[in-house]
């Protein structure tokens, strides 16, 4: 299968959002996706982009994506955070995830990133096994924390 990995463009976002929804269904949380196409366009291609992406294109279809953003470590400097690596289920097993992840590694090196970081659900064995092929460090010492939009809005 011929698949091209390239930087994502604004016109890719409808298909990318469909991939995000497919991932949410796989992660048993489809109701959690409230993001709109308009929000993605503004956030990724507006005056102040807050995310970037690579896409895997097969013909005229976007069949995979790696969505990432820059973060800053006060100990190390610039880092890249991989928000999602998604390959359409019917296209898995064709090394598309590997090619997307390698593109992100190359991007990390190109910008001088000191780390490439991401999270993986502890029950997602296929993803864990995928990342093990890259000899990654799984870090059990950090606890994930967050405030939801509702909690932020209720803050006084």
N, C-alpha and C positions, 0 to 999 in steps of 0.2 A: 504494500500500500504506500502510495506517495503522499507524504504529509509534510507540509512546510511549517516551520516554526518561525514566527516573526513577532515583532512588537505589535501590540493591539492598537486598533484605531477606533474612533468614535462609532463608526458604522458597524463594528463588531459587537457592540454592547448588547443588543437585543438577544443575540445567540448566547452571549456570555451569561446574561441574566438567566436564560433558560438552563444553562449548565449549573448555575448557583442553586436554582430551584431543584434540579435533579439531585445535587449533592445534599441539600436539606432533606429531601425525601429519604435518601439513603441513610442519613444520620438520624432519622426518625423525628425530625423537627420541621416539617414543611410549613407549619403555621408560624414559624419564627421569621420567615423572610417577609419583611415589610418594605424592602428597598424597591424603588421604582426605577424605570429606565431613565427618567428625567434626572433623578438624583445621581445615578451613576454617571450620566453625561456631565453633569456639573462637577461632581467630585473627581472625575478622571480627566476631563478635558476642559474644565472651566479655567478661570483666571488663576486659581491656586490649586493645581492638582494634588490630591492627597493619596492617590494610588496609581500604579502602573500595571501593565499586564503584558504577558506574552500570550499568543494564541497558537494553537495547532490547527492548521487549515487543510482539509482534505477536499479537493474540488472547490465547491462554493460553500462548504459547511465548516463552521467552527466546531471542532470535535474535542477540544481541550483548551485549558487555560491555566496560567499561573498568575495569580493576582498578588501583588506585593506592594510594599511601601517602605520608605526610609524611616529608620528610628535612630535614636542617638543614645549611646552608652556613655555615661560620665566617666567610665573607667577605660573604655576602648575607643570611642569616637563613633563614626558612621557605621551603621549596621543595616542590613535588609531583613525585613520581616515578611515571610511568606504567609499570606492570609489563607489562600486556598490554592491547591493544585487539584484540578478536576479534569478527568477524561470521561467523555460520554461512555456509558456502560457498554454499548455495542461496539466500541472501538478499543476497549481495553485488551491488553495482550499484544499490542503492536509496537511497543516501546515508545509510545507517545508521551507517557508520563516521564519516562527517562529523558527524552529529548527536551521536554519543557524544564525539568529540574536542572539539567545540564546547562540550558540557556540561562537560567537564573544564577547558577554558580559562576558562569562566565561574566554575567552582568555584575555580580558581587565583586569579582576580581577587578573588572574594568573600572569600577568607581572607587576601589580601594576599601571596600567594606571590611570591617574587622570581624564580623560574624554574619552568618545567615541563620536565622532562627525561625521556628514555627512550632505549632502544637499538633499533636495527633491524639485522637480519642483512644483511651486505653483498650477499648474493645475492638478497634479497627485493625485486626490482624493483617489483612492484605496491605494496608498502608504502612504499618510497622515493619513488615517484612520487606516492603519496597525500600524504605529508608535504610534498613540494615545493609542493603547492598552498597550503600555509599559510606559505610563505616562511620555513621553519625554517632554523636553522644546523646544518649537519652538521659535527661537530668531529672532525677526524682526529688531533688531538694527544694525546688521552687513551687510555691502554691499559687495557683491562678486566682486572681481577684478581679472583680468588676462591679460597677454600679450600672444598673439598667437605666434606660431613658426615663422610666417612671420614677426611679429613685432620684435621678438628677433633677427632674422637674419638681419633685416634692421637697428638695433641699431648701431650707430657709436660712 
